[in-house]
Amino acid sequence: MAVLLLTGCGGEKQVDLAGEAMGMRWRLQVVGEADGGEIRREVDDVLAAWDRAASIWREDSEVSKFNRRDDTEWMPVDVRLVQAVDLARHVALETQGALDVTLRPLVALWGFGPEREGGGEPDAATLEAARKRTGWDRLEWRQEPAALRKRAPDVEICVDAVVEGLAMDEIAARLRARGLNNWLLELGGEVLAAGRLDETTPWRVAVQAPGAATGKGLLELPLEDAALATSGTYRQRRESDHATHILDPKTGRPIQHGLVSVTVWHERAALADAYATALLVLGPEVGRWKAEALGLRVVWVVDEG
């Protein structure tokens, strides 16, 4: 969900890789001697595994199979899907329920899912019926053996708010296991940095100005052993009614406030990813208070009009 641009070019030897996965572009710059072919296979393996586990855009993914079930039995799944649900719940508890993976029925109702159904604001009865199908109390999960269970047969989930960050953290672990400690990874605009560009120069990234053309930066930041993730209302906004894809679990409606984007700095990409979405849902006042309480480093963009 982020909109971050990579910057910087050092004098040391680099391996520069790029590709597409999960409907997004990725790029990886590694400083020093490295086997580009082996690294690409590692990245492709991780992203393919997350796509199979958590993509609502694939009918054969585990999350799609889970959503189609109409029973309340345990379903064995890839542990990645359980990790996504568990991390989202952790952030939900810290942010007054602002992050809820059970909003899938509402995502479809407002026309932001693969069904592309819905062309405007639903009537009150339809909206309320979809809201009754959501809520953390309707979902169970366990780590060992990894499995999910519906407490009501009509539960459906979407973990998109944390998938990119979790995939990046897994790639980071694999790179470090290979002894690679200086690199910059971008996935769908979210960025995770390890080490430095060279001995004296940190990696630098630019936060893109909301709604601006690609390449127009709002501000530039140094980044070392940390991630930046941005959630913004302008990324997926319907032209007909200006509804955004960011939904408020409390109302079941797209958020409506002046906060345009939230960029979060965190050591873990998954938490930067999740907090960015949750704080955007909370809005400019409650979101800032919550970020301060959690000790988060955040860049806020607010439309004063």
SULCOR-V820879 format. One line per field, one symbol per residue. ss: DSSP state (A for helix, B for strand, O for the rest). psi: psi as a letter, one per 30 degrees, with the letter a starting at -180 (. if undefined). A space follows every 10 residues. Layout:
ss = ???
psi = ???
//
This chain:
ss = OOOBBBBOOO OOOBBBBBBB BOOBBBBBBB BOOOOAAAAA AAAAAAAAAA AAAAOOOOOO OAAAAAAAOO OOOOBBOOAA AAAAAAAAAA AAAAOOOOOO AAAAAAAAAO OOOOOOOOOO OOOAAAAAAA AOOOOAAABB BBOOOOBBBB OOOOOOOOOA AAAAAAAAAA AAAAAAAOOO OOBBBBBOOB BBBBOOOOOO OOBBBBBBOO OOOOOOBBBB BBBOOBBBBB BBOOOOBOOO OOOBOOBOOO OOOBOOOOBB BBBBBBOOAA AAAAAAAAAA AAOAAAAAAA AAAAOOBBBB BBOOO
psi = flikkklkjl flklkjllak khglklkkkk kakljeeeee eeeeeeeeee eeegkffkfg leeeeeefkh lhlkjklkfe eeeeeeeeee eeffhhgfkj fggeeeeeef ggaffglkga klleeeeeee efglkffgkl llejkkllkk fkfgkklkgf ffeeeeeeee eeeeeefggj gjlkkkjgfk kkkkbleaef jlkklkkkkk flkkfjkelk kkkkhllkkk kkffejkkee ggklfjkjff fglkkiafje lkkkklekee eeeeeeeeee eflfeeeeee eeefhkkkkk jkjf.
//
